[in-house]
Amino acid sequence: MPLAQPGWGVLLYGVGLAAFSANAVLYNVATVTYRQRITPPALLGRVNAAFLWVCLGVIPLGALAGGTLASQLGLRPALWICVLGTWSAALFVVCSPLRRMRDMPAT
């Protein structure tokens, strides 16, 4: 997305946004499926509520940090920091045993 330029280069923004959205859908499906599989039915509502509270609760903090970065460094450098942060968050999964997990744990 930070590679987008005026003219035809603006298509890079669309491609980046589509890739980010597709990954968000895959992440959401995987996490909900995993939570539903390992959580006892009596606790599922509380676990989902706590998960969403934590995940959605930090969005205003991220927006504040992104706005501060963009105003201090400029929009393109702030987008590059966002790209690096997003990719570095995936390193946890790539370097963990989750990558080799093929079956769901038995209940």
All heavy atoms as an XYZ file, in Angstrom:
794
protein
N       0.795     -1.196      0.000
C       0.000      0.000      0.000
C       0.848      1.276      0.000
O       0.468      2.225     -0.666
C      -0.968     -0.020      1.177
C      -2.024     -1.125      1.045
S      -2.933     -1.469      2.543
C      -4.222     -0.300      2.453
N       1.976      1.309      0.725
C       2.772      2.538      0.663
C       3.479      2.739     -0.679
O       4.029      3.807     -0.927
C       3.786      2.388      1.794
C       3.772      0.979      2.207
C       2.486      0.393      1.749
N       3.457      1.743     -1.547
C       4.069      1.873     -2.872
C       3.143      2.544     -3.889
O       3.557      2.808     -5.006
C       4.477      0.497     -3.406
C       5.577     -0.237     -2.638
C       5.767     -1.639     -3.202
C       6.865      0.544     -2.681
N       1.893      2.799     -3.505
C       0.932      3.389     -4.436
C       1.402      4.773     -4.885
O       1.961      5.543     -4.115
C      -0.436      3.487     -3.772
N       1.182      5.058     -6.160
C       1.558      6.324     -6.767
C       0.359      6.864     -7.540
O      -0.561      6.120     -7.851
C       2.732      6.116     -7.744
C       3.996      5.592     -7.116
C       4.666      6.615     -6.226
O       4.573      7.812     -6.453
N       5.329      6.135     -5.185
N       0.351      8.140     -7.870
C      -0.738      8.669     -8.704
C      -0.773      7.957    -10.058
O       0.240      7.478    -10.561
C      -0.378     10.144     -8.877
C       0.515     10.459     -7.725
C       1.258      9.184     -7.427
N      -1.940      7.872    -10.633
C      -2.104      7.195    -11.923
C      -2.355      5.714    -11.723
O      -3.085      5.294    -10.824
N      -1.701      4.903    -12.568
C      -1.913      3.445    -12.493
C      -1.351      2.838    -11.205
O      -1.748      1.758    -10.798
C      -1.279      2.754    -13.704
C      -2.082      2.956    -14.945
C      -1.831      3.868    -15.927
C      -3.265      2.272    -15.311
N      -2.790      3.790    -16.888
C      -3.688      2.805    -16.543
C      -4.025      1.260    -14.730
C      -4.828      2.371    -17.177
C      -5.160      0.823    -15.378
C      -5.547      1.374    -16.587
N      -0.422      3.522    -10.573
C       0.164      3.024     -9.332
C      -0.825      2.943     -8.181
O      -0.586      2.268     -7.190
N      -1.962      3.620     -8.324
C      -2.975      3.555     -7.275
C      -3.586      2.149     -7.198
O      -4.154      1.774     -6.174
C      -4.055      4.650     -7.490
C      -5.034      4.254     -8.567
C      -4.762      4.955     -6.194
N      -3.413      1.356     -8.246
C      -3.892     -0.032     -8.203
C      -3.157     -0.842     -7.135
O      -3.709     -1.805     -6.601
C      -3.733     -0.697     -9.572
C      -4.650     -0.174    -10.674
C      -4.307     -0.827    -12.000
C      -6.097     -0.375    -10.318
N      -1.918     -0.459     -6.837
C      -1.179     -1.147     -5.775
C      -1.891     -1.013     -4.428
O      -1.866     -1.932     -3.613
C       0.242     -0.581     -5.658
C       1.181     -0.911     -6.803
C       2.497     -0.165     -6.626
C       1.412     -2.402     -6.883
N      -2.522      0.123     -4.210
C      -3.275      0.303     -2.969
C      -4.448     -0.673     -2.914
O      -4.691     -1.305     -1.893
C      -3.779      1.738     -2.843
C      -4.451      1.988     -1.515
C      -3.695      2.277     -0.398
C      -5.829      1.920     -1.385
C      -4.289      2.495      0.830
C      -6.432      2.131     -0.159
C      -5.652      2.421      0.938
O      -6.249      2.621      2.157
N      -5.158     -0.808     -4.032
C      -6.275     -1.752     -4.096
C      -5.829     -3.186     -3.888
O      -6.485     -3.958     -3.181
N      -4.696     -3.552     -4.484
C      -4.165     -4.911     -4.319
C      -3.764     -5.142     -2.857
O      -4.061     -6.186     -2.272
C      -2.968     -5.147     -5.269
C      -2.237     -6.428     -4.946
C      -3.441     -5.147     -6.713
N      -3.106     -4.166     -2.254
C      -2.707     -4.286     -0.849
C      -3.907     -4.388      0.071
O      -3.930     -5.193      1.004
N      -4.932     -3.592     -0.191
C      -6.132     -3.627      0.634
C      -6.859     -4.959      0.476
O      -7.348     -5.530      1.461
C      -7.055     -2.462      0.279
C      -8.298     -2.294      1.138
C      -7.904     -2.065      2.588
C      -9.142     -1.147      0.627
N      -6.922     -5.490     -0.754
C      -7.563     -6.788     -0.981
C      -6.798     -7.905     -0.278
O      -7.404     -8.794      0.346
C      -7.654     -7.069     -2.482
N      -5.466     -7.874     -0.331
C      -4.662     -8.905      0.340
C      -4.836     -8.812      1.856
O      -4.992     -9.830      2.534
C      -3.191     -8.746     -0.038
N      -4.835     -7.603      2.398
C      -5.023     -7.426      3.834
C      -6.402     -7.927      4.267
O      -6.538     -8.616      5.279
C      -4.854     -5.954      4.208
C      -5.011     -5.699      5.676
C      -3.975     -5.990      6.544
C      -6.187     -5.178      6.178
C      -4.111     -5.759      7.907
C      -6.332     -4.948      7.533
C      -5.292     -5.239      8.404
N      -7.431     -7.614      3.485
C      -8.795     -8.048      3.808
C      -8.932     -9.561      3.744
O      -9.579    -10.170      4.604
C      -9.798     -7.390      2.863
O      -9.752     -5.985      3.001
N      -8.324    -10.182      2.736
C      -8.389    -11.643      2.622
C      -7.701    -12.306      3.814
O      -8.209    -13.289      4.371
C      -7.744    -12.098      1.315
N      -6.568    -11.771      4.221
C      -5.876    -12.322      5.394
C      -6.680    -12.118      6.671
O      -6.667    -12.976      7.553
C      -4.485    -11.708      5.535
C      -3.536    -12.273      4.512
O      -3.611    -13.440      4.170
N      -2.648    -11.440      4.009
N      -7.382    -11.004      6.784
C      -8.218    -10.758      7.965
C      -9.350    -11.777      8.039
O      -9.673    -12.281      9.120
C      -8.771     -9.336      7.929
N      -9.949    -12.105      6.903
C     -11.018    -13.108      6.875
C     -10.474    -14.473      7.284
O     -11.075    -15.180      8.104
C     -11.681    -13.161      5.480
C     -12.589    -14.366      5.354
C     -12.455    -11.881      5.213
N      -9.333    -14.860      6.729
C      -8.732    -16.150      7.092
C      -8.406    -16.207      8.577
O      -8.660    -17.216      9.249
C      -7.461    -16.385      6.280
C      -7.658    -16.688      4.810
C      -6.315    -16.710      4.095
C      -8.387    -17.988      4.621
N      -7.858    -15.139      9.114
C      -7.525    -15.085     10.539
C      -8.780    -15.235     11.393
O      -8.801    -16.004     12.353
C      -6.806    -13.775     10.862
C      -6.663    -13.514     12.336
C      -5.679    -14.157     13.079
C      -7.519    -12.639     12.995
C      -5.546    -13.941     14.435
C      -7.395    -12.415     14.350
C      -6.411    -13.063     15.055
O      -6.290    -12.838     16.397
N      -9.826    -14.496     11.049
C     -11.054    -14.552     11.839
C     -11.687    -15.931     11.812
O     -12.131    -16.436     12.845
C     -12.049    -13.498     11.359
C     -11.649    -12.107     11.770
O     -11.011    -11.918     12.794
N     -12.007    -11.124     10.967
N     -11.734    -16.563     10.659
C     -12.303    -17.905     10.562
C     -11.487    -18.890     11.388
O     -12.035    -19.713     12.136
C     -12.390    -18.352      9.087
C     -12.715    -19.827      8.974
C     -13.440    -17.533      8.347
N     -10.175    -18.803     11.293
C      -9.314    -19.732     12.030
C      -9.444    -19.543     13.541
O      -9.547    -20.522     14.283
C      -7.861    -19.559     11.601
N      -9.466    -18.304     14.010
C      -9.536    -18.095     15.457
C     -10.888    -18.477     16.028
O     -10.952    -19.079     17.104
C      -9.214    -16.635     15.837
O     -10.123    -15.761     15.167
C      -7.789    -16.280     15.510
N     -11.968    -18.148     15.325
C     -13.290    -18.519     15.832
C     -13.448    -20.039     15.847
O     -13.948    -20.617     16.818
C     -14.402    -17.847     15.001
C     -15.768    -18.414     15.350
C     -14.395    -16.349     15.231
N     -12.992    -20.695     14.801
C     -13.079    -22.155     14.746
C     -12.285    -22.782     15.885
O     -12.777    -23.699     16.568
C     -12.557    -22.666     13.399
O     -13.331    -22.067     12.355
C     -12.660    -24.167     13.295
N     -11.082    -22.309     16.101
C     -10.246    -22.862     17.165
C     -10.876    -22.621     18.537
O     -10.930    -23.525     19.367
C      -8.844    -22.251     17.099
C      -7.885    -22.865     18.087
C      -7.400    -24.151     17.894
C      -7.485    -22.174     19.216
C      -6.523    -24.724     18.802
C      -6.620    -22.728     20.118
C      -6.135    -24.015     19.911
O      -5.280    -24.578     20.805
N     -11.355    -21.404     18.775
C     -11.989    -21.111     20.070
C     -13.220    -21.974     20.298
O     -13.448    -22.476     21.395
C     -12.380    -19.635     20.154
C     -11.272    -18.740     20.560
C     -11.748    -17.368     21.008
N     -12.805    -16.783     20.222
C     -12.627    -15.967     19.190
N     -11.414    -15.646     18.815
N     -13.645    -15.461     18.541
N     -14.033    -22.159     19.266
C     -15.236    -22.978     19.415
C     -14.891    -24.433     19.655
O     -15.611    -25.145     20.336
C     -16.126    -22.851     18.177
C     -16.818    -21.525     18.085
C     -17.627    -21.375     16.820
O     -17.451    -22.122     15.855
N     -18.515    -20.402     16.790
N     -13.789    -24.877     19.115
C     -13.393    -26.276     19.263
C     -12.829    -26.580     20.646
O     -13.105    -27.633     21.204
C     -12.359    -26.609     18.182
C     -11.774    -27.958     18.259
C     -12.691    -28.988     17.672
N     -11.951    -30.243     17.637
C     -12.483    -31.394     17.923
N     -13.748    -31.480     18.183
N     -11.756    -32.479     17.892
N     -12.042    -25.665     21.217
C     -11.352    -25.990     22.471
C     -12.060    -25.466     23.723
O     -11.719    -25.868     24.823
C      -9.893    -25.472     22.468
C      -9.851    -23.958     22.450
C      -9.111    -26.066     21.322
C      -8.493    -23.390     22.758
N     -13.026    -24.563     23.569
C     -13.688    -23.968     24.725
C     -14.936    -24.773     25.088
O     -15.742    -25.084     24.216
C     -14.079    -22.511     24.421
O     -12.914    -21.802     24.004
C     -14.680    -21.837     25.631
N     -15.131    -25.084     26.361
C     -16.362    -25.752     26.776
C     -17.577    -24.873     26.451
O     -17.504    -23.644     26.555
C     -16.209    -25.911     28.291
C     -14.755    -25.774     28.559
C     -14.202    -24.906     27.483
N     -18.684    -25.478     26.034
C     -19.859    -24.692     25.630
C     -20.335    -23.695     26.684
O     -20.787    -22.604     26.348
C     -20.925    -25.756     25.360
C     -20.157    -26.984     25.025
C     -18.895    -26.911     25.836
N     -20.224    -24.042     27.957
C     -20.687    -23.143     29.010
C     -19.854    -21.862     29.101
O     -20.330    -20.842     29.590
C     -20.669    -23.868     30.351
N     -18.615    -21.897     28.629
C     -17.724    -20.736     28.709
C     -17.556    -20.003     27.388
O     -16.888    -18.967     27.342
C     -16.337    -21.174     29.203
C     -16.258    -21.719     30.624
C     -14.851    -22.206     30.905
C     -16.674    -20.658     31.614
N     -18.118    -20.521     26.316
C     -17.848    -19.977     24.983
C     -18.245    -18.509     24.861
O     -17.503    -17.709     24.290
C     -18.563    -20.814     23.919
C     -18.201    -20.516     22.484
C     -16.698    -20.651     22.270
C     -18.947    -21.442     21.551
N     -19.387    -18.136     25.400
C     -19.809    -16.736     25.315
C     -18.840    -15.810     26.013
O     -18.497    -14.738     25.494
N     -18.381    -16.203     27.190
C     -17.442    -15.360     27.945
C     -16.084    -15.279     27.256
O     -15.455    -14.222     27.220
C     -17.275    -15.900     29.356
C     -18.478    -15.592     30.211
C     -18.302    -16.148     31.584
N     -19.411    -17.089     31.775
C     -19.507    -17.945     32.727
N     -18.553    -18.052     33.618
N     -20.548    -18.729     32.834
N     -15.636    -16.408     26.708
C     -14.344    -16.416     26.020
C     -14.409    -15.531     24.773
O     -13.499    -14.730     24.521
C     -13.925    -17.857     25.664
C     -12.739    -17.864     24.714
C     -13.606    -18.637     26.920
N     -15.473    -15.654     23.995
C     -15.611    -14.811     22.803
C     -15.708    -13.340     23.167
O     -15.116    -12.486     22.511
C     -16.834    -15.234     21.989
C     -16.570    -16.453     21.152
O     -15.443    -16.716     20.754
N     -17.605    -17.216     20.887
N     -16.465    -13.026     24.224
C     -16.596    -11.629     24.642
C     -15.256    -11.060     25.104
O     -14.896     -9.930     24.745
C     -17.625    -11.516     25.759
N     -14.501    -11.835     25.876
C     -13.197    -11.362     26.343
C     -12.239    -11.172     25.172
O     -11.502    -10.174     25.106
C     -12.608    -12.348     27.347
N     -12.244    -12.120     24.238
C     -11.367    -12.023     23.062
C     -11.700    -10.771     22.252
O     -10.806    -10.006     21.870
C     -11.514    -13.287     22.208
C     -10.641    -13.298     21.004
C      -9.311    -13.665     21.097
C     -11.132    -12.931     19.765
C      -8.495    -13.674     19.987
C     -10.331    -12.935     18.644
C      -9.004    -13.307     18.759
N     -12.985    -10.550     21.978
C     -13.378     -9.378     21.195
C     -13.105     -8.079     21.954
O     -12.721     -7.073     21.349
C     -14.849     -9.476     20.811
C     -15.165    -10.558     19.782
C     -16.665    -10.673     19.567
C     -14.462    -10.278     18.466
N     -13.277     -8.091     23.272
C     -13.011     -6.896     24.058
C     -11.542     -6.501     23.945
O     -11.213     -5.328     23.770
C     -13.405     -7.134     25.514
C     -13.239     -5.936     26.369
C     -14.061     -4.850     26.438
C     -12.164     -5.687     27.276
N     -13.567     -3.946     27.340
C     -12.397     -4.428     27.880
C     -11.030     -6.402     27.646
C     -11.543     -3.880     28.819
C     -10.177     -5.855     28.583
C     -10.438     -4.614     29.161
N     -10.662     -7.496     24.028
C      -9.230     -7.211     23.927
C      -8.874     -6.787     22.500
O      -8.196     -5.776     22.289
C      -8.394     -8.434     24.365
C      -6.932     -8.244     24.019
C      -8.561     -8.693     25.848
N      -9.328     -7.554     21.502
C      -8.943     -7.265     20.110
C      -9.515     -5.940     19.604
O      -8.812     -5.162     18.950
C      -9.398     -8.398     19.197
S      -8.425     -9.884     19.399
N     -10.788     -5.688     19.877
C     -11.403     -4.458     19.386
C     -11.113     -3.267     20.287
O     -11.187     -2.120     19.843
C     -12.913     -4.656     19.232
C     -13.338     -5.748     18.247
C     -14.852     -5.875     18.215
C     -12.783     -5.491     16.863
N     -10.771     -3.529     21.534
C     -10.501     -2.446     22.460
C      -9.220     -1.689     22.181
O      -9.083     -0.532     22.587
N      -8.280     -2.302     21.491
C      -7.014     -1.621     21.209
C      -7.061     -0.844     19.888
O      -6.094     -0.135     19.567
C      -5.827     -2.613     21.194
C      -5.636     -3.241     22.553
C      -6.000     -3.665     20.124
N      -8.151     -0.940     19.148
C      -8.250     -0.211     17.878
C      -8.095      1.298     18.066
O      -7.353      1.934     17.305
C      -9.544     -0.586     17.131
C      -9.441     -2.013     16.616
C      -9.826      0.379     15.980
C     -10.700     -2.535     15.951
N      -8.756      1.919     19.057
C      -8.532      3.365     19.232
C      -7.078      3.707     19.558
O      -6.572      4.745     19.118
C      -9.455      3.740     20.400
C     -10.501      2.686     20.414
C      -9.829      1.433     19.928
N      -6.388      2.844     20.290
C      -4.979      3.105     20.579
C      -4.141      3.033     19.304
O      -3.228      3.831     19.101
C      -4.459      2.110     21.619
C      -5.135      2.154     22.982
C      -4.600      1.037     23.873
C      -4.960      3.509     23.609
N      -4.440      2.061     18.446
C      -3.735      1.951     17.174
C      -4.008      3.142     16.266
O      -3.100      3.635     15.584
N      -5.251      3.605     16.261
C      -5.589      4.781     15.451
C      -4.850      6.023     15.962
O      -4.352      6.824     15.170
C      -7.097      5.013     15.478
N      -4.767      6.148     17.272
C      -4.035      7.277     17.855
C      -2.548      7.202     17.518
O      -1.934      8.198     17.119
C      -4.241      7.287     19.369
C      -3.659      8.462     20.139
C      -4.308      9.760     19.691
C      -3.871      8.253     21.618
N      -1.974      6.001     17.643
C      -0.548      5.835     17.310
C      -0.304      6.078     15.825
O       0.678      6.740     15.449
C      -0.076      4.441     17.697
N      -1.182      5.560     14.965
C      -1.021      5.767     13.529
C      -1.148      7.225     13.139
O      -0.383      7.726     12.306
N      -2.104      7.929     13.732
C      -2.252      9.357     13.451
C      -1.059     10.155     13.917
O      -0.609     11.083     13.237
N      -0.520      9.787     15.074
C       0.669     10.477     15.588
C       1.865     10.230     14.671
O       2.601     11.166     14.340
C       0.977     10.003     17.020
O      -0.155     10.255     17.843
C       2.189     10.714     17.579
N       2.053      8.963     14.271
C       3.169      8.660     13.354
C       3.022      9.413     12.035
O       3.997      9.963     11.517
C       3.228      7.160     13.080
C       3.886      6.296     14.131
C       3.713      4.819     13.782
C       5.349      6.638     14.256
N       1.813      9.415     11.481
C       1.595     10.075     10.191
C       1.815     11.579     10.293
O       2.354     12.189      9.362
C       0.195      9.773      9.677
N       1.430     12.180     11.409
C       1.624     13.622     11.529
C       3.084     13.981     11.796
O       3.542     15.046     11.396
C       0.721     14.197     12.618
O       1.071     13.681     13.869
N       3.825     13.090     12.464
C       5.223     13.374     12.780
C       6.174     12.998     11.642
O       7.123     13.732     11.364
C       5.646     12.625     14.044
C       4.906     13.047     15.289
C       5.172     14.503     15.645
O       6.302     14.956     15.596
N       4.125     15.219     15.990
N       5.931     11.842     11.015
C       6.861     11.325     10.002
C       6.365     11.494      8.571
O       7.142     11.417      7.639
C       7.118      9.837     10.252
C       7.649      9.447     11.629
C       7.744      7.943     11.753
C       8.998     10.099     11.868
N       5.073     11.623      8.394
C       4.483     11.654      7.075
C       3.691     10.369      6.839
O       3.855      9.373      7.541
N       2.813     10.412      5.832
C       1.911      9.286      5.592
C       2.643      8.038      5.099
O       2.412      6.935      5.598
C       0.830      9.687      4.597
C      -0.268      8.682      4.358
C      -0.953      8.307      5.661
C      -1.272      9.217      3.372
N       3.533      8.185      4.128
C       4.232      7.006      3.593
C       5.107      6.295      4.627
O       5.035      5.081      4.767
C       5.048      7.383      2.371
C       4.535      6.707      1.137
C       5.322      7.131     -0.070
N       4.501      7.835     -1.011
C       3.625      7.259     -1.806
N       3.433      5.971     -1.751
N       2.915      7.957     -2.645
N       5.926      7.007      5.385
C       6.702      6.309      6.428
C       5.808      5.635      7.473
O       6.122      4.538      7.943
C       7.543      7.420      7.057
C       7.644      8.464      6.017
C       6.364      8.407      5.256
N       4.682      6.268      7.810
C       3.761      5.648      8.768
C       3.174      4.366      8.187
O       3.009      3.367      8.908
C       2.648      6.623      9.144
N       2.867      4.366      6.890
C       2.358      3.144      6.250
C       3.431      2.054      6.219
O       3.120      0.873      6.394
C       1.858      3.446      4.832
C       0.492      4.114      4.742
C       0.199      4.524      3.306
C      -0.592      3.213      5.270
N       4.680      2.425      6.005
C       5.761      1.425      6.032
C       5.913      0.818      7.422
O       6.132     -0.391      7.569
C       7.088      2.026      5.559
C       7.212      2.056      4.072
C       7.280      3.160      3.283
C       7.262      0.929      3.195
N       7.363      2.785      1.965
C       7.360      1.425      1.888
C       7.228     -0.442      3.380
C       7.416      0.592      0.775
C       7.299     -1.270      2.271
C       7.387     -0.760      0.989
N       5.784      1.638      8.447
C       5.844      1.117      9.817
C       4.680      0.166     10.058
O       4.837     -0.883     10.688
C       5.874      2.280     10.828
C       7.199      3.016     10.710
C       5.637      1.782     12.246
C       7.266      4.315     11.493
N       3.513      0.507      9.541
C       2.342     -0.372      9.661
C       2.584     -1.705      8.953
O       2.255     -2.771      9.485
C       1.117      0.325      9.075
S      -0.375     -0.668      9.096
N       3.172     -1.651      7.764
C       3.480     -2.884      7.029
C       4.457     -3.748      7.819
O       4.253     -4.959      7.979
C       4.055     -2.554      5.625
C       4.670     -3.769      4.967
C       2.968     -1.963      4.737
N       5.518     -3.149      8.323
C       6.505     -3.903      9.103
C       5.899     -4.476     10.377
O       6.182     -5.620     10.754
C       7.705     -3.023      9.426
C       8.560     -2.609      8.232
C       9.619     -1.604      8.672
C       9.191     -3.812      7.584
N       5.051     -3.713     11.036
C       4.401     -4.201     12.247
C       3.455     -5.358     11.968
O       3.408     -6.340     12.722
N       2.712     -5.269     10.879
C       1.778     -6.338     10.512
C       2.531     -7.619     10.182
O       2.157     -8.708     10.636
C       0.909     -5.897      9.317
O       0.206     -4.706      9.667
C      -0.089     -6.972      8.945
N       3.595     -7.514      9.402
C       4.366     -8.708      9.047
C       5.115     -9.278     10.244
O       5.251    -10.485     10.382
C       5.335     -8.399      7.910
C       4.641     -8.406      6.593
C       4.212     -7.326      5.889
C       4.260     -9.551      5.832
N       3.591     -7.724      4.746
C       3.618     -9.087      4.669
C       4.416    -10.918      6.013
C       3.123     -9.947      3.703
C       3.918    -11.772      5.049
C       3.286    -11.289      3.922
N       5.599     -8.404     11.134
C       6.317     -8.918     12.298
C       5.381     -9.633     13.262
O       5.808    -10.543     13.985
C       7.068     -7.793     13.011
O       6.153     -6.884     13.581
N       4.109     -9.266     13.281
C       3.146     -9.965     14.127
C       2.968    -11.413     13.666
O       2.685    -12.299     14.479
C       1.808     -9.240     14.105
N       3.150    -11.665     12.382
C       3.019    -13.026     11.859
C       4.210    -13.899     12.240
O       4.106    -15.128     12.197
C       2.862    -12.992     10.340
N       5.332    -13.295     12.620
C       6.510    -14.084     12.986
C       6.238    -14.988     14.184
O       6.809    -16.070     14.285
C       7.690    -13.166     13.286
C       8.316    -12.485     12.083
C       9.415    -11.535     12.528
C       8.838    -13.494     11.098
N       5.363    -14.552     15.091
C       5.011    -15.379     16.239
C       4.438    -16.714     15.777
O       4.801    -17.767     16.295
C       4.015    -14.647     17.128
C       3.417    -15.523     18.187
C       4.167    -15.904     19.282
C       2.129    -15.989     18.072
C       3.634    -16.722     20.261
C       1.580    -16.804     19.035
C       2.335    -17.170     20.136
N       3.547    -16.671     14.814
C       2.924    -17.905     14.323
C       3.919    -18.716     13.505
O       3.989    -19.940     13.634
C       1.665    -17.580     13.493
C       1.056    -18.833     12.897
C       0.641    -16.858     14.350
N       4.702    -18.066     12.676
C       5.660    -18.776     11.827
C       6.714    -19.493     12.675
O       7.124    -20.609     12.350
C       6.326    -17.792     10.835
C       7.474    -18.436     10.096
C       5.295    -17.268      9.858
N       7.126    -18.892     13.774
C       8.177    -19.471     14.612
C       7.637    -20.331     15.754
O       8.412    -20.792     16.587
C       9.040    -18.353     15.186
S       9.892    -17.404     13.921
N       6.340    -20.559     15.803
C       5.760    -21.327     16.904
C       5.354    -22.724     16.435
O       5.325    -23.004     15.242
C       4.531    -20.598     17.453
O       3.447    -20.736     16.568
N       5.005    -23.594     17.360
C       4.540    -24.935     16.989
C       3.196    -24.920     16.252
O       2.821    -25.921     15.654
C       4.397    -25.665     18.324
C       5.134    -24.862     19.319
C       5.203    -23.470     18.798
N       2.493    -23.805     16.268
C       1.210    -23.729     15.567
C       1.348    -24.016     14.076
O       0.442    -24.557     13.458
C       0.584    -22.346     15.751
C       0.020    -22.021     17.110
C      -0.418    -20.569     17.167
C      -1.134    -22.931     17.445
N       2.482    -23.655     13.516
C       2.697    -23.847     12.077
C       2.687    -25.324     11.698
O       2.262    -25.691     10.614
C       4.036    -23.215     11.686
C       4.241    -23.080     10.211
C       5.479    -22.257      9.930
N       6.668    -22.729     10.585
C       7.535    -23.579     10.024
N       7.324    -24.027      8.828
N       8.602    -23.957     10.684
N       3.125    -26.187     12.616
C       3.174    -27.619     12.335
C       1.929    -28.362     12.807
O       1.809    -29.560     12.624
C       4.416    -28.218     12.990
C       5.708    -27.703     12.358
C       6.943    -28.277     13.020
N       7.130    -27.836     14.400
C       7.646    -26.665     14.771
N       7.996    -25.806     13.848
N       7.807    -26.362     16.033
N       1.007    -27.640     13.415
C      -0.217    -28.268     13.935
C      -1.157    -28.613     12.795
O      -1.542    -27.741     12.013
C      -0.897    -27.292     14.904
C      -2.020    -27.880     15.657
S      -2.519    -26.646     16.881
C      -4.219    -26.999     16.960
N      -1.503    -29.876     12.656
C      -2.353    -30.313     11.564
C      -3.757    -30.714     12.028
O      -4.695    -30.653     11.276
C      -1.721    -31.507     10.837
C      -0.401    -31.195     10.183
C      -0.613    -30.299      8.985
N       0.633    -29.978      8.354
C       1.142    -28.761      8.295
N       0.524    -27.757      8.848
N       2.288    -28.521      7.692
N      -3.867    -31.162     13.277
C      -5.158    -31.601     13.808
C      -5.536    -30.757     15.013
O      -4.674    -30.266     15.727
C      -5.084    -33.071     14.215
C      -4.796    -33.995     13.027
O      -5.373    -33.743     11.951
O      -4.010    -34.930     13.195
N      -6.827    -30.641     15.222
C      -7.315    -29.949     16.411
C      -7.086    -30.813     17.633
O      -7.137    -32.043     17.556
C      -8.815    -29.680     16.280
C      -9.130    -28.636     15.261
S      -8.671    -27.036     15.884
C      -9.948    -26.050     15.249
N      -6.836    -30.217     18.786
C      -6.671    -31.007     19.993
C      -7.977    -31.739     20.352
O      -9.057    -31.244     20.073
C      -6.321    -29.999     21.068
C      -6.311    -28.674     20.440
C      -6.651    -28.802     19.009
N      -7.829    -32.905     20.946
C      -9.012    -33.658     21.372
C      -9.676    -32.918     22.525
O      -9.024    -32.320     23.363
C      -8.608    -35.053     21.820
N     -10.997    -32.960     22.561
C     -11.712    -32.260     23.635
C     -11.761    -33.092     24.884
O     -11.664    -34.283     24.880
C     -13.157    -31.914     23.204
O     -13.799    -33.104     22.777
C     -13.120    -30.909     22.091
